[in-house]
């Protein structure tokens, strides 16, 4: 005489995403999936507003740095040109060597 069929179901939580999987114990088959609740990026509006202000400050700082670099760009180019000119004057005169001249 066979006993009543027991319908055992295991609930297993995914260690990665915390979703819940329901598995039939008898067949080992997948029954259902319950997605984990989405995590909120910010707990409240004040925290979100603070993050936005910090992001704006970072953008402003990066912009100021690029403006300073642009202001100094002319001086830097002049120094590079002067250095290249000095090297050209110190270089020996004559025809420059080409790779195929070395063969």
Secondary structure, DSSP 4 states (H G I P E B T S, - for coil): -PPPPP--EEEEE-TTT--EEEEETTT--EEEEEPPPPPPS-SSHHHHHHHHHHHHHHHHHHHHHHHHHHHHHHHHHHHHHHHHHHHHHHSPPSPPP-GGGG-
